[in-house]
């Protein structure tokens, strides 16, 4: 059993395990930029109760704590404890080689500050410190330029690779091509 730990990010932010205490902040961030939230959490249904959907997600995460298949964190600012986003390792995998899928959602007011990259590095350092090696996949829609740039930079720092072919992901009844990146951790090389 491996519980999701609190992780130090940098002088401005910390990662805290997701719990129901962040629901109101997540909902507020959703209303600030619903389009970005739907990109990061594509299973959200805009015509259904978003609060209930986020609450159910948090419940699922909390019930899996310690199972080592899901690890989700609230990105919190140190100074004011403000919710700056969500980042996590999930189990909805596209590659047979992967142990986790990395996803994140940074609140509009905290974007373009390198926060996502710093959070990814903190999580990857934690994974590298564990006994068994892990492979993390990052799946990005080819039109998500910021996501592609973050994935590419992450691969550069951590010795990962982007696969040549796109993979199709079923999304609301249609197949959407995505770029797949794989990063092996705990196998000898790190950032």
PyMOL commands that set and color helices and strands:
alter all, ss='L'
color gray80, all
select helices_A, chain A and resi 20-32+34-40+50-64+108-110+115-128+145-158
alter helices_A, ss='H'
color red, helices_A
select strands_A, chain A and resi 7-8+13-17+71-77+83-90+100-106+134-141+161-162+167-171+174-185
alter strands_A, ss='S'
color yellow, strands_A
deselect
rebuild
show_as cartoon
